[in-house]
Amino acid sequence: MSAEVYDSKPEDFLAAVEIAACYLEIDGHLLLLKCGEQKPEAGCWGVPAGKLEKGETPLDAAIRELFEETGIRAERVSCFSLGSLFIRKPEIDYVYHLFKVVLDALPSVQLSEEHPSFLWASKEDLGLLPLMDGAGEALLKYRTALEE
């Protein structure tokens, strides 16, 4: 599987869904979740993320998904949009909204059944782990947005 990742919407892009993703980084370590066996990319790692539900804003979806997948509660004022990417995989086009989540302290993580494990990944870990398809490009967008 090979994702094509764009900063701007390609002409023939038809998004089937929108995804909200949470980038929660504390002391240089980014929270990653391992995809469970029921997922298409089982065994791969990614940030807490999920589809927007009907009538939901990307911000509301990010907050909901973070809580559903990790038990971590984030306030609207602690979530900052870092923009969006347009991702094309062979089976689907989707809009990927990135949010930086700022918390004061390392939170307790209580995983849902979707994910068998989590990791506070260092930059070195990120280079070694099997990441979800397109996650490397999304991480680059995250890092670039933080520098702006």
C-alpha positions in Angstrom: 0.0 0.0 0.0 1.3 3.4 -0.9 -0.3 6.7 0.2 0.1 9.9 -1.9 0.1 12.9 0.5 -0.7 16.4 -0.7 -0.6 19.8 1.0 -3.3 21.1 -1.3 -6.3 19.4 -2.8 -5.6 17.7 -6.1 -8.1 18.4 -8.9 -9.5 14.9 -9.1 -9.6 14.4 -5.3 -12.9 13.1 -4.0 -12.7 12.8 -0.2 -14.8 9.9 1.1 -14.2 10.8 4.7 -12.4 13.3 6.9 -10.0 12.2 9.7 -9.0 14.2 12.8 -5.6 13.4 14.3 -4.1 14.3 17.7 -0.4 15.0 18.0 0.2 14.9 21.8 3.9 15.5 22.5 5.4 15.8 26.0 9.1 16.2 26.7 10.0 15.4 23.1 7.9 12.2 23.1 4.9 11.7 20.8 2.0 9.5 21.8 1.5 6.7 19.3 -1.0 3.9 19.3 -0.5 0.4 17.8 -3.2 -0.6 15.3 -5.1 -3.7 16.5 -5.6 -6.9 14.5 -9.0 -5.8 13.3 -7.5 -2.7 11.5 -6.3 -2.7 7.9 -2.8 -1.7 9.0 -2.6 -4.1 12.0 0.7 -3.8 13.9 1.5 -0.3 12.5 1.8 2.8 14.7 -0.1 6.1 14.4 -1.3 9.0 16.5 -4.8 8.9 18.0 -7.2 9.7 15.1 -10.5 8.8 13.6 -13.3 9.8 11.3 -15.5 12.8 11.7 -19.1 11.9 12.5 -22.0 13.6 10.8 -22.2 17.3 11.7 -19.0 17.2 13.8 -16.2 19.7 13.4 -12.6 18.5 13.0 -11.8 19.9 16.4 -14.7 18.2 18.1 -13.7 14.9 16.4 -10.1 15.2 17.5 -11.2 15.7 21.2 -13.7 12.9 21.0 -11.2 10.4 19.3 -8.5 11.2 21.8 -10.8 10.4 24.7 -12.3 7.3 23.0 -8.9 5.8 22.1 -6.9 6.8 25.2 -9.1 8.1 28.0 -7.3 11.4 27.8 -9.6 14.5 28.1 -8.5 17.6 26.2 -10.1 21.0 26.4 -10.9 22.9 23.2 -8.5 25.6 24.3 -5.6 23.1 24.5 -6.0 21.9 20.9 -4.5 23.8 18.0 -5.1 23.2 14.3 -1.9 22.6 12.3 -3.8 22.5 9.0 -4.8 19.6 6.8 -3.4 17.1 4.3 -5.1 15.4 1.4 -4.3 11.7 1.4 -4.9 9.3 -1.4 -4.7 5.6 -0.9 -5.6 3.0 -3.6 -8.9 2.4 -2.0 -9.9 5.9 -0.7 -9.2 9.7 -0.7 -9.5 11.5 2.6 -8.8 14.8 4.3 -6.5 14.5 7.3 -6.8 17.3 9.9 -3.8 17.7 12.3 -4.2 19.0 15.8 -1.5 19.7 18.4 -2.7 18.9 21.9 -1.1 20.7 24.7 -1.2 19.3 28.2 0.6 20.3 31.4 1.7 16.9 32.5 2.1 13.3 31.2 -1.5 11.9 31.2 -2.5 8.4 32.2 -3.4 6.4 29.0 -6.3 3.9 29.1 -6.6 2.2 25.7 -9.8 1.2 24.0 -10.2 -2.2 22.4 -9.0 -0.7 19.1 -5.4 -0.6 20.2 -3.3 -3.3 22.0 -0.6 -0.9 23.1 0.8 2.6 23.2 4.2 4.2 23.2 5.6 7.7 24.1 7.9 7.7 21.1 11.2 9.6 20.8 12.3 11.0 17.5 14.7 8.0 17.2 11.7 5.6 17.8 9.8 7.3 15.0 12.5 6.4 12.6 12.5 2.7 13.6 8.8 1.9 14.1 6.5 0.6 11.4 4.2 3.6 10.9 0.9 3.7 9.2 1.0 4.5 5.5 1.3 8.3 5.1 2.2 8.8 8.8 5.8 9.8 7.9 4.5 12.6 5.6 2.0 13.7 8.3 4.8 13.8 10.9 6.8 16.0 8.6 3.8 18.4 8.3 3.4 18.4 12.1 7.1 19.2 12.6 7.1 21.9 9.9 3.9 23.5 11.4 5.5 23.7 14.8 8.4 25.7 13.4 6.2 28.3 11.7 
